[in-house]
Amino acid sequence: MNSTLPLRHILLAVAVVAVWGTNFVVIRVALDHLPPFLFGALRFTLACLPGIFLVRKPEVRWRSLAAYGLLIGSGQFGLLYYAMRADISPGLASLVLQTQVFFTIGLALLIAKERVRSYQVAGLVLAALGIATIALHTGGSTTPFGLFLALTAALSWACGNIVAKQSGVRSMLPFVIWASLFSAPPLFALSFAFEGWDAIRAGIANADVGTWATVVWQTVGNTLFGYAAWGFLLSRYPAASVTPMALLVPIFGMAASTFWLGEPLPAWKLAAAALVIGGLALGMLAGRWQDRRLLARAAQAAPPPGSSA
């Protein structure tokens, strides 16, 4: 498997993370008209319909689809949308949600009973300092409750990652489409229970063309294009060559929120971003760099071909 991405595939990876990063601004625009749980329900309804009639069900258990749909639908996006309604800014939401990397690593280590490596601890400490910086500056566009919801959404995302990995799924796009069957109904139930019929009716009545475009973009751009393109890259190149590109998501998210919504970028926010992204980079890249060094040393120590031991 070739580890070097050609320019066209580098641009494709950048396009995916740009969509995922700027998507937080799209979410914020939609929430001006639609209640958060209703917005999520509509998004996942479009993700599974008509997709399930066009894409074959993946060869995984129904319980894996149900668990993933609940964790990603109600857990990740339901909580994220609710938090972004008034309790966390889009830029910071895009940053905090990336802590799912550490939650995923922690859950994987817990399940596999593996030893925690020093660089993982160092990366976690850096990211935790970044989150603490955000917590010390809550108020205004970000509240402690919003930060808590965003972190819980990241944990739900991490749990969904573990479910997907243990399911043995080979292609994420059909998996996401079919799992959305289990995302939409709970979100509709939450919308009726907590937002009420009056809010639902008012949200749909006040939604304009731009609002519906954001719902479609959530489905087509963020879900279908994003997962299909990312899965295409992962199927052709080592994960070590592709996944570090995800570090650009909060950069695109914070830049887009500043450009389109006027979200300020004071020094403390830039420092928090540097700490979180630095911690993510350390957690994602240090192990691979360490493994390459060990392989290089082993290759140097090995006797040349044809020589006697």
C-alpha positions in Angstrom: 0.0 0.0 0.0 1.5 3.3 -1.1 2.0 5.7 1.8 2.4 8.9 -0.3 -0.8 10.7 -1.3 -0.7 12.3 -4.8 -1.8 16.0 -5.0 -5.3 15.2 -6.1 -5.9 13.0 -3.0 -4.3 15.5 -0.7 -6.7 18.1 -2.1 -9.6 15.6 -1.6 -8.6 15.1 2.1 -8.4 18.8 2.6 -11.8 19.2 1.0 -13.3 16.7 3.5 -11.8 18.3 6.6 -12.8 21.7 5.3 -16.4 20.5 5.0 -16.3 19.0 8.4 -14.7 22.1 9.9 -17.0 24.7 8.3 -20.0 22.5 9.0 -20.1 24.0 12.6 -21.0 27.4 11.0 -23.7 25.6 9.0 -25.1 24.1 12.2 -25.2 27.5 13.9 -27.2 29.0 10.9 -29.7 26.2 11.0 -30.3 26.5 14.7 -31.5 30.1 14.2 -34.8 28.6 12.9 -34.9 24.9 13.8 -34.9 23.5 17.4 -31.8 21.3 17.9 -33.4 17.9 18.3 -35.7 18.5 15.4 -32.7 19.6 13.3 -30.9 16.4 14.2 -33.9 14.2 13.4 -34.3 15.8 10.0 -30.6 15.4 9.2 -30.6 11.7 10.0 -33.9 11.1 8.2 -32.4 12.4 5.0 -29.3 10.3 5.7 -31.2 7.0 5.7 -33.9 7.9 3.2 -33.7 7.1 0.3 -30.2 5.8 1.0 -31.3 2.4 2.5 -33.1 1.7 -0.8 -30.0 2.4 -2.8 -27.2 1.0 -0.6 -27.0 -2.6 0.5 -27.1 -3.3 4.3 -23.6 -3.9 5.6 -22.8 -7.4 6.9 -22.9 -6.4 10.5 -25.3 -7.2 13.4 -28.4 -5.1 13.8 -27.4 -4.3 17.4 -24.2 -2.7 16.1 -26.2 -0.5 13.7 -28.6 0.4 16.6 -25.8 1.2 19.1 -23.9 3.3 16.6 -27.1 5.1 15.5 -28.0 6.0 19.0 -24.5 7.1 20.1 -23.9 9.2 17.0 -27.4 10.5 16.5 -28.7 11.3 20.0 -25.3 11.2 21.7 -22.9 13.1 19.5 -25.1 15.3 17.3 -28.1 15.6 19.6 -25.9 17.0 22.4 -23.8 19.0 20.1 -26.7 20.8 18.5 -28.3 21.4 21.8 -25.0 22.9 23.1 -24.5 25.1 20.0 -28.0 26.6 20.3 -26.8 29.0 23.0 -24.0 27.5 25.1 -20.9 27.1 23.0 -19.6 29.0 20.0 -19.1 27.1 16.7 -15.3 27.6 16.7 -14.8 26.2 20.2 -17.3 23.4 19.5 -15.2 22.3 16.6 -12.1 22.3 18.8 -13.6 20.5 21.9 -15.3 17.8 19.8 -11.9 16.6 18.6 -11.2 15.4 22.2 -13.0 12.3 20.9 -9.5 11.1 19.9 -8.4 10.7 23.5 -11.7 9.2 24.5 -11.4 6.7 21.7 -7.8 5.8 22.7 -8.8 5.5 26.3 -11.7 3.2 25.6 -9.6 1.1 23.3 -6.9 0.8 25.9 -9.5 -0.1 28.6 -11.1 -2.8 26.4 -7.8 -4.3 25.1 -6.1 -3.9 28.5 -3.1 -2.3 26.9 -0.5 -0.3 28.6 -0.8 3.5 28.3 2.2 5.0 26.6 4.0 8.1 27.9 3.4 10.1 24.8 -0.4 9.4 25.1 -0.3 10.7 28.7 1.6 13.8 27.5 -0.8 14.5 24.7 -3.8 14.1 27.1 -2.2 16.5 29.5 -1.7 19.1 26.8 -5.3 18.7 25.6 -6.6 18.9 29.1 -4.8 22.1 29.7 -6.5 23.5 26.6 -9.9 22.4 27.8 -9.1 23.9 31.2 -8.2 27.2 29.5 -11.6 27.2 27.8 -13.3 26.4 31.2 -11.6 29.4 32.8 -13.0 31.7 30.1 -16.6 30.4 30.0 -19.2 33.1 29.9 -20.7 35.0 27.0 -20.8 32.7 24.0 -19.6 29.6 25.9 -21.0 28.4 29.3 -19.8 25.5 31.6 -22.9 23.6 30.6 -22.1 24.0 26.9 -18.5 22.8 27.5 -19.9 19.8 29.4 -22.3 18.9 26.6 -19.6 19.2 23.9 -17.3 16.9 25.9 -20.1 14.4 26.4 -20.8 14.6 22.6 -17.1 13.8 22.1 -17.4 10.8 24.4 -20.4 9.6 22.5 -18.5 9.9 19.3 -15.7 7.9 20.8 -18.1 5.2 21.9 -19.5 5.1 18.4 -16.0 4.6 17.0 -15.5 1.6 19.3 -18.8 0.1 18.2 -17.9 0.6 14.6 -14.5 -1.0 15.0 -15.9 -4.0 16.9 -18.6 -4.5 14.4 -16.0 -5.4 11.7 -17.5 -3.0 9.2 -15.5 -2.6 6.0 -17.2 0.4 4.5 -18.4 3.3 6.7 -20.8 4.9 4.2 -23.4 2.0 4.1 -22.9 1.6 7.8 -23.7 5.2 8.5 -26.7 5.2 6.2 -28.3 2.1 7.8 -27.4 3.2 11.3 -29.3 6.4 10.7 -32.4 4.4 10.9 -31.8 4.3 14.7 -30.7 7.9 14.9 -33.8 9.7 13.7 -36.6 8.2 15.8 -35.0 9.0 19.2 -34.3 12.5 18.1 -37.9 13.0 17.0 -39.0 11.6 20.4 -36.6 14.1 22.2 -37.9 16.9 20.1 -41.6 16.2 21.0 -40.7 15.6 24.6 -38.5 18.6 25.3 -39.1 21.1 22.5 -42.8 20.6 22.0 -45.2 20.6 19.1 -45.4 24.4 19.1 -41.7 24.8 18.7 -41.6 22.1 16.0 -44.4 23.8 14.0 -42.8 27.2 14.4 -39.4 26.0 13.4 -40.7 24.4 10.2 -42.9 27.4 9.4 -40.0 29.8 9.9 -37.5 27.7 8.0 -36.5 29.3 4.7 -34.6 28.0 1.7 -31.3 28.6 3.4 -32.4 26.6 6.4 -33.4 23.6 4.4 -30.1 23.9 2.4 -28.2 23.6 5.7 -30.2 20.4 6.5 -29.4 19.0 3.1 -25.7 20.0 3.4 -25.5 18.2 6.8 -26.6 15.0 5.0 -25.0 15.3 1.5 -21.8 17.2 2.4 -21.0 16.3 5.9 -22.2 12.7 6.0 -22.4 11.2 2.5 -19.5 13.0 0.8 -17.4 13.1 4.0 -17.6 9.5 4.9 -17.4 8.3 1.3 -14.3 10.3 0.4 -12.6 9.6 3.8 -13.3 5.9 3.4 -12.0 6.0 -0.2 -8.7 7.5 1.1 -8.4 5.0 4.0 -8.9 2.1 1.7 -6.0 3.2 -0.5 -3.5 4.6 1.9 -2.3 3.8 5.4 -4.3 5.4 8.2 -1.0 7.1 9.4 -1.0 9.0 6.1 -4.7 10.1 6.2 -5.9 10.5 9.7 -3.5 13.3 10.7 -5.3 15.5 8.2 -8.2 15.6 10.7 -6.2 17.9 12.8 -7.2 20.6 10.3 -10.9 20.3 11.3 -10.8 22.8 14.3 -8.6 25.2 12.3 -11.2 25.3 9.5 -14.0 25.5 12.2 -12.5 28.4 14.1 -11.5 30.3 11.0 -14.9 29.9 9.4 -16.7 31.0 12.6 -14.5 34.1 12.8 -15.0 34.9 9.1 -18.7 34.3 8.7 -20.1 34.8 12.2 -17.5 37.3 13.7 -16.5 34.9 16.5 -13.5 36.7 18.2 -10.2 35.0 18.5 -8.5 36.4 21.7 -5.1 35.2 22.8 -6.6 32.7 25.3 -8.7 31.0 22.6 -5.7 30.7 20.3 -3.6 29.3 23.2 -6.4 26.7 24.0 -6.5 25.7 20.4 -2.7 25.3 20.3 -2.8 23.1 23.4 -5.6 20.9 22.2 -4.3 20.5 18.6 -0.8 20.0 19.9 -2.0 17.3 22.3 -4.0 15.6 19.5 -1.0 15.7 17.2 1.2 14.2 19.9 -1.3 11.4 20.6 -1.8 10.6 16.9 1.7 11.0 15.5 4.2 10.2 18.3 3.5 6.5 18.3 3.9 6.2 14.6 7.2 8.1 14.7 8.4 5.9 17.5 7.4 2.7 15.6 9.3 3.9 12.5 12.4 4.5 14.6 12.2 1.0 16.0 11.8 -0.5 12.6 14.7 1.6 11.2 16.9 0.4 14.1 15.9 -3.2 13.6 16.7 -2.9 9.9 20.2 -1.5 10.6 20.9 -4.2 13.2 19.8 -7.0 10.9 22.6 -8.8 9.0 22.8 -8.1 5.2 21.1 -10.6 2.9 23.2 -13.7 2.2 25.5 -13.2 5.2 25.8 -16.0 7.8 24.4 -15.3 11.3 
